[in-house]
Amino acid sequence: LPTTLLIGRDGCLIGAMSGPAKWDGADALALIAGLER
């Protein structure tokens, strides 16, 4: 099962998505928008 992990500058996990990532989909965009804050 594909998993995407987003790691912060400090090396800690800041986000994750299980399954195939559709980066232009609503879930991925919401994840990215939340991390920008």
Buried (B, 14 or more C-beta within 10 A) or exposed (E): EEEBEEEEEEEEEEBEBEEEBEEEEEEBEEBEEEEEE
